[in-house]
Amino acid sequence: MPEPSADADRPRRVAIVGAGPSGFYTAAALLNGDEFDYSIDLIDRQPAPYGLVRYGVAPDHPKIKAVARVFERIIEDDRVRYLGNVEVGHDLQRADLLAHYDQVVYAVGGESDRRLGLADEDLPGSHSSTALVAWYSGHPDFIDLPVDLSGSTAVVVGIGNVAMDVARVLARPAEDLATTDIADPALATLRESALEDLYVLARRGPAQAACTPSELKEIAHLEKVDLIANPADMELDEASEEFAQEDRQAGKNVDLLREIAAAPPCCAPRRIHLRFLSSPKEIVAEDGKVSGVRIERNRLTPTDSGYLQAVGTGTFEELPADLLVRAIGYRSLPLADLPFDDRRGIIPNAAGRILDPATEEPLPREYVVGWVKRGPTGLIGSNKPDGAETAAAMIEDFPAAPPAPQGEPAALDALLAERGVRVVRYADWQRIDAEEIARGKAQGRPRVKMVRIEEMLEFLDGA
C-alpha cells in the first residue's frame, strides 16, 4: 500500500456510504462546520439518491417527500459529489474506502426486517413490509415481488406507522393512488385487487399502539373504507389507562380509537379491522401458499420494570388470509469486514465511532450513522441530530487521524473506471429526475418512476 500522503493542503476526504436521510444529514453537519475543508463523496448502490425518501415514504404522503429539496441543496454543494450505482462490497471494498478517504461513514439504514419466527413464513403470499413498501415505491430490487391481490382477505401484523401505510395503500381506491408517484407495476396490480377485508393485528392494547395519531386519523378518514375496532378492546386495564393519561400520543390514539369503535361500520366495499391483544401463532397453508393465520388472544401483564407484556390466554382464532404482511420493524444487515451486533442489529459504536468488539476501542477513521447505528427507531427527522452527533465525533477525531494514502478524487475515479463501474453522477440523476417528472406531468402525476437500474442507465446512455 502507498505511504500516507502528507499533503495538508487538500480538503479532508470523506466517504458517506448510503445517500439516504442519515447520510445527507451527516454531510450537512460536516459542511456547516468551519473546522475543516471537506470533500465529501455520497456513495449509493442505486442510481437514484435519497434512500427511504424515494423508496420508503408512502406514495400518498407527498409532503414528507418534500424533504428531498433540502437534500438537493446539500448534494449541489461544490464540496459534495454523488457516486450512484456504486455498490460497496462489490464495486468497492472496505480496504478501498480506507485507502482513498480520510474518514468513512456507513449510513446504510435497515435493509431487512424483523421476522415472526413462525414456520411457513416464506410461503407465497407472505411478505415483509420492507419488501412490500419497496415494491409499491418502485425500488429496483423489489419491483418484481410476486404480490397477489386476487384474494379477498389480507392480514397485516403490527400497528406502527409502516403497518398503517401498508394497510392504507392496500385498502384505498386505486384511482386515488393513480395521481401519486406509486410505481406503475404496483398500480396495475392494485387496480385489479379483490381485497375486501384487511386485519391489522396488534399484540398489545390501544394505549400501546405505535402509530402516530395522524396516521391513525388518516386511515380512519379513507373514502370507501370502513375502519372497525372492537369496543371491548377500548376498556383499558388500570396501567394502560394511566399510561394513556400521561403519554400525549397514547392518549390521542386511545381517544381516536374509542371514537372509531363507537362508530358503526357503514357499507364500504373495503374494511380494515383493528384487532388488539392478538398475536399470530401459526401460518395456515393450502396448496403451497398462505391461506390463513391462527391468532391467540393476549392479556397485558406488568413486568418488574413496569413494562406491560403481552401474554397469551390460550384462546385461539383462525383468520382467513390470502396475503400476510409482517410489519414489526426493520433490521440492518451486516456489512462485509465490519463488526456487527447480531442481537441488536447494529454496528457496535460509541456516539457513531465504530467499536472493535475485541477491545471495545474505536476503529480508526470509521463511523456509522442512522438505523445501522441506533436501530430502526425514529422518523426521517430523527436522523438530523443523529448525523450531527456522528459528525461531531469525526471533527473531534480528525486532527489525530492519518491522511488516506490516495486521497485525491481522481484516484478513486480511476479505480472505478478500471473496474468498469458505470458511475451515475448528480448531473446524470438530474436528467433522470427531469425525465420522470416530465412523464408524470403528462399523466397528471408528480413523476413516473423508472423502476429498473437497466432502464435508468439505458436512458442516460441514449439521452
N, C-alpha and C positions, 0 to 999 in steps of 0.2 A: 504494500500500500504506500502511496506517496506520502512524503513528510507533510505535516500540517503547514498550511500557509500562514505566514506571519503578517500578511497584509492587513493592517488595522484600518486602512482607509476604505475598504469595501464595506458595503452595508452588511449587517448581520443577516445571514440567510436562514430562513425558517420554512420548513415544510409542514403544512397542515393537511393531514390525510383525512379527507372527508369534507365535502363542500356543502354541508348542511348547516342548520342554525348554530350548533355549538362551534363549528369551525369558523363561521363568519363572525360570531361574537368574540371569539378569541383573537381573530385577526384585527377586529376593530379596537380591542383593548390594547393590543401592541402598537397599532398605528397612532392611537390617541396619546400615547405616552411620548415624552420628549427625552427619554434616557438614551435611546439608541436609534440609529438609522436602520430601518428594517427593509428587507426584501423578502416578500412572502410568496410562496407558491401554494395555492389551493389545489390539491390533487384529489380527483374523484374518478372512480371507475366508470361512472356513467358520463355520456357526453353532456347531459344537462345538469347544471348546478342546482342547488337549493334543497336537496335531500327531501326531508319529510314535508317541506312546504309544497313541493311539487308532487310527491308520491305518497303522502300520508294524510294531508288535510282533506276532509270530505269535499267533494265537488260542489256541494251546495253551501259551502262556507267561504265564499269569495273574499270576505273582509279579512279573514285570517291569512289568506294567501297574499294579501297586500303587503305583508312584511318583506316580501321579495324586493320591493322597491328600496327598502333600507339596505338590503344586501347588495343591490346593484351599485349603490354609492361606494360600497367597500371594494367590490371587485373592479370598479372603474378607476380606483386609485392607482396612480403610476407606480406605486411600490408593490402592487399585487399582480400576480399572473395566475390565470386559470389553466390548469392542465387536466382536461377532461379525457375520458376514455383511456385512462391510465390506471391499471389495477396493481396496487401494492400487494405483493405476494406472488405476482405473476410477471408483470412487466418490470417492476422494481422490487428489490428485496430490501429487507431492513438494513443490511450492510451498505447497500447503495445509498439509502437515505442518509445514513450517518457519514458516508464519505463525501456527500455533496451539500449537506446542510449543517449549520452550526447547532441548530435545535430542531427537534421533530416532535410534533403534536399529533396524537391519534384521536380523531374525532369521528369514529365510525358508527356510533349510535347502536341501536338494538336491532340487529338484522334477523333475529329469530323470535321465538315466542315461548311462553311457559306452556307446559303440557298438562293434560288432565290426569295422566297416569293410568288410563284405562286401556284394556285390551280393545283391539279393533279401532284404535284412534286414527289410523291412517287409511281406513277403508274409503273407497269412493263415496263422495257425499259428505265427508268430514274435512273441514278446512280450519286453518288458524285465521284469526282476524288479520294477522300480519300479511298473510298471502291474499286474503280477500280484499283488503283495503288497497294493497298494491295492484291487484287485478283491476279494480274499477278506477284506479288512479292512473293507469297506463304505464306501470313500471315494466321495463323490458323483460325482467326476469320472471314476471308472473302473468304476462298478457295471455299466455296460452293455458292458464289454470282451467281445468275442466269443471267449471261451475254449472251445475244442472239445476235449473229452477222450474223443471216440469212438474214437480210435486206440489202439494198444497200446503205443506207444513215445514217450518224451519224452527230450530232451537238455537238460541244464542246464549252461551254460558258466560256470565259476567255482567256487571252493571256499571262499569266505568264509562268514561266518555267515548272510548273506542267502540264498546259494545253498543252504545246509543247510536253512534254514527252508522254502524253496520246495520242495525235494525231499521234505522230511518231510511237509509239508501235502499234496502231491500223492500221496504214497505211502501214508500211513497210512489205516486204515479210516475211512470217513465217519462211522460210528457213534461213533468216538472224538471227532471234531470236533463232533458234534451236541450235546455238553454244554458247548461253548465259546461265545464271542460272535462267532464267524465270521458273516459276512454271509449272510443266508438265500438270496439268489440263487446265491452261490458254493457253499453247502452243497448246494443242489439239483443243481447241475452235478456236484459231486464224488460225490454219491450214484450218479450214472449213469456214472461214469468207467469206461472199459475199459482203462485203463493197466495194463500188466504189467511193463514194463522201463523204468527211468529211468537214464540215463547221466549222470554228473557228471564234467565234463571239467576237469582242472587242467593248465595249461600247464607247470608245473614239478613237482617231486617231492614226496613225502610230508613232507619236512622243511620245505618252504616253504608248506605248506597254511595258508591264512589263517584258517581257522575255529578256534574255541576248542576245547579238549579236551571241555568239557561239551557243546557242540553235537554233536561227533563221537560222544560216548558215547550221547547221546540218540537219535541216528539209528540207532546200532548196536543199540539195545535195542527198536526198534519191533516190536510184535507183528504177525504175519502179513506181515513184510517181511524178506527176506534182504539183507544188506549184503555186497557182494562186492568184493574187491580182489585184484589180481594179485600173488602172492608175489614175482615177478621185480622188480616196481616197488619192493619194500622193500629191495633191495640198493643201498644208497646209495653215491654217489661219496664220495671222501675228504673233500671240503669240506663236503658236506651232512651227513655223519656227525659231523664236528667241530662244525658249527652245532647239530645236534640235541643234542649233549652240553653245549653252552654255553648254549643258549636253553631255558628251562624249558618254555615252551609247545610249542616244536617237538619237544622230547624226549618230552613226554607224547603228542603226536599220533603220533609215529613208533611209540612203544610200542603205542598203541591200534591203529594201522593194521596193525602186524605181527600182532597178535592176530586182527584181522579177517581178514587174508589167510590166516592159518593155519587158520581155522575153515572147514570145508567147508560150502557152502550146503545148506540142507535142502530144504524142499519148499513154501516160502511162495508164496502166489499172486502176490506182487509182489516185484520185485528191484531194488535200487539198485546200480549198477555204478560204482565209483570208478575212473576212468581217469586216471592221472597221465601227465605228459610228453606231453600231447595238446592240439593246438590246432586249432580249426575253421578251415578254409581255403576252404570253398565250401559254400553252401547249395544243396541239390538240390531242385528244384521239379517238381511234377507236377500238371497240371490247375489251375495258377494258385495252388497253395499248397505249403507246405513238405512234403517227403516224405523228406528225409534230410540228413545233414551229412557232408561229406568232411573227415576229420581227418588231420593229419600228426603222426607220431611225432617227439618232440623229444629233444634231449640237452642237458645243462647245461654251459655254458662260462663260466668266470670272466672278468669284465671287468677292466680295470686297477684299478678300485676294489675288486675282490673280490666284486662282486655276481655271483650265479650267474644267467646269462642263458639263456633257453630258445632253442635254435637248431634249426631244422628239419633232419631227417635225410634227407628225400626219400622216406621210406616213408609211404604213404598207406593209408587205410582208409575205407570208407563205412559210416556207421551209419544205420539207418532212423530217422526222426524225424517223428512226426505232430504233435509240439509241440516248439518250440525256445524256451528261455528264456535270455536273456543276463543274467548276474548278476555283472558285472565292475566294479561301482561306480556310485555315484550321481554326479550332476553338478548344480551350481546353474545357474540361468538368469539372464541379465542382467535388471536392473530398469530401468525407463524413467528416463532422465535421469541415471542414476548410472554412474560409471566401472565397467568390468568387464575383468578379465584373462581373455580367452577361452582362452588356452592352459592356465592353471591352474584355470579355472572358479571364480574367486573375485572378490569386490570387493577391489581393492588396498587394503591397510591396514597400519598400524603399531600393534600392540597394541590393535586394534579401532578406531582412528581412520581413517576413510576418507581415502585419499590422492588428491589431484588428479594424474593421470598426467603432466600437462604440467609441473608444478612439483615434484611429489613432496612437497608440503606438505599437511598435514591440511585437509580441508574443515571449515569452522566448523560445529559443533553436530551433525555426522552421524557415526554409528558403525555397527559391524557386529559380529555375533557368530554363533557356530555354524559349520555347514558352509560357508556362504557367506563366512565369514571365513577358515577354516583349511583348507578342503577336506573331503571326506566321510570323515573318519577318526574313530575312537573310538566308544565306546558311549554310551548316554544319559548316564551319569555323567560322561563326559569334558566335557560342556557346563558343568559346575559351575565348575571352575577357569577355563574359557574365559570364562564370563559374568562371573566375578569380575575378570578382567583388563580386560575392556571397561568394567565399572562403575568400576573404579579410574581409568581414563583419563577417564571422564566427570566423576567427582568432582574430579579434578585440574584439568580444564579449566573447570569451571563458573564460578568467580569472574570469569573474563575474558570469558565469553560474554554477549552482549547478550540481554535477555529477548525472548521472542516478541512480536510486535505484538498478537496476540489470544490471550492466554494463559489466559483463563477457560474452564473446561469447557463452560459454556453456549454459548459462541461456536461451538465445534466441533459441539455437538449441533444448534444452529440451522442450521449449514451442511448437515449430513447430512439434516435434516428437509426443508430447502429442495430438496435434490436427490432426495427421495423414497426415501431408503435405509431399508430395514426393518432397523434395528439389533437384534441379538439380545444382550440384556444377560445378566449372570450369573444373575439370577433366572429368566430365560427358559430358560437352559441347565439350571438345576436342575430345572425342570419336565420338560424333555425327558429328562434323566438319570433322574429318578424313573419316568417312563413306560417307558423302555427296561428298567429293572431290574424293574418290575412285569411287563412282558411276558415277560421272561426267567424270572422266578420261576414263572410258570405252566407253563413248559416244562422246569424244572429246569436252567436256564442262568443265567450271571451277568447277562446282558442280551440283548435282541434289539434290534439297532441300527436306527434309522431311517437309511436309506441314501440318501435324496434330500433336497436342500435344500427342495424344494417340500413334501415330507411334513412336515418339521420346522416350517416356517412355517405350514402349514395346521393342524397340531396346536396351535401356540401361539395362533393366531387363533381357533381353535374351542374351546380349553380353557377 
